[in-house]
Amino acid sequence: MPNVSAPKNNNRTQVNNKKFMGNKLSGRDLIKLGFPKNNSINIALGQISRYRKKEKKERIINEAKDVLLHPENYKNDGTWGKVAEGLINPVVVRMHQLQTTRAPFSIFGENEIDEQAKFQLYDSLKLPISVAGALMPDAHSGYGLPIGGVLATDNAVIPYGVGVDIGCRMSLSIFDLPASFIKGKDHQLQAILKEHTKFGMNETHANKADHEVFSRSEFQDIPLLKGLLSKAYKQLGTSGGGNHFVEFGTVQLDTVLPEWKLESGNYFCVLSHSGSRGMGANIAKHYTYLAGKQCPLPKNVQHLAWLDLNTHDGQEYWLAMNLAGDYAKACHDDIHRRVAKAIGKRVVVTIENHHNFAWKEMVNGKECIVHRKGATPAHEGQLGIIPGSMTAPGFVVMGKGNPESLNSASHGAGRLFSRAKCKSTFTPSEIKKTLKNHDVSLIGGNVDEAPMAYKDIHKVMALQTELVTVLGTFTPKIVRMDR
């Protein structure tokens, strides 16, 4: 999105600043300029307060007057774009009501899914923008869309339909090393994870890596992202808390693709799960707020507020979301690069996928926005990773392109116990015993991520044989999580 600057005009009438009192721009100042008494004033003040508050009032006043005179020149500007849009084509904000009927949907593994998750999907299917939906067998309730929910919409994106952790994804790196490589190296591999992976809010790498993602124009064109660039740079190659992990294990490949240049067999590998860190969370928070202001909904579905992709904010979110997804991939790439370098071996195959994202895809012959909130893309021939828990296997899969699931599959086993329920149900000693029984070493981790908190991954996989073909099985051995 280009950063359109104000056109040069030497004959432009200068603002008489005697009319404007004080050092801070006010709504009264904008009304004096001739701004209509509508929401454009509030939008302008909000943007200026957030991103331009350190600039001189005189400069802002002159720029505001030019926006008023030539709004078409500012349609894509980071600060004034939404204001210009309101001046060119004023939109009346109105309460949206749910439809009386649901859009078509499918549920896979219905008997294994809690009722609240189903009702969350049902509500989303009544949005006037909804085209179709699906629920995966690992589904459980969340905010907005349920986790494991898939929703196709008409030219609109729901920030909470993507989720807070934009671009949360899986990445599996397979080495041309036998599974036996891991034997006798438990302490060595644990040391590598402790030194070369970082978790939580504050841990970062001492030696920062650069990445081409930081040169993207969005970091300069979108004020919100400009303010997040420094933190994103610091957090590159790190993982968050919760269920995010980096783990060593083995993968039994029963079916191999020619381009992998590997034979069927059991190999040493590293698997990671994390997303776009603080950058994605801030994007989700900002645009969810904007969506809620522009798209009022009944209280029970207010988290499903959407942004029209024909609007400035809709286009801006789409750019920001895609950047966050690319940043999440960059984080995984850096994690795997550091780990491979420490091991001293080369990765020969990488399999990866987002599972918190939105895509433009064809649904019933129409281009839609397909939200997958905790769901793996499973188009025909598409590769992906579906993890279990730290003591249960994960699976390398190939999508079958089932239109009933909107070309989707589960993103994991799915939670059986909430985090709060885990804390009141399980003890650290129980977790240690379970880990020992499965010959798994754990660095970090909390009770709320107990292996027992998750559904039976084998049952979940059995419920989606129509959606994916299993190519291989991952077995975790050494797991690193946040403390």
Buried (B, 14 or more C-beta within 10 A) or exposed (E): BEBBEBEEEEEBEEBEEEEBEEEEBBEEBBEBBEBEEBBBBBBBBBBBEEBBEEEEBEEBBBBBBBBBBBBEBBBBBBBBBBBBBBBEEEEEEEEBEBEEEBBBBBBBBEEBBBEEBBEBBBBBBBBEBBBBBBBBBBBBBBBBBBBBBBBBBBBBBBBBBBBBBBBBBBBBBBBBBEBEBBEEBBEEBBEBBEEBBBBBEEEBBEEEEEBEBEEBEBBBBBBBBBEBBEEBBBBBBBBBBBBBBBBBBBBBBEEBBEEBEBEEEBBBBBBBBBBBBBBBBBBBEBBBEBBBBBBBBEEEBBBBBBBBBEBBBBBBBBBBBBBBBBBBBBBBBBBBBBBBEBBEBEBBBBBBBBBBBBBEBEBEEEEBBBBBBBBBBBBEEBBBBBBBBBBBBBBBBBBBBBEBBBBBBBBBBBBBBBBEEBBEBBEEEBBEEBBEEBEBBBBBBBBBBBBBBBBBBEEBBEBBEEBBBBBBBBBBBBBBBBE
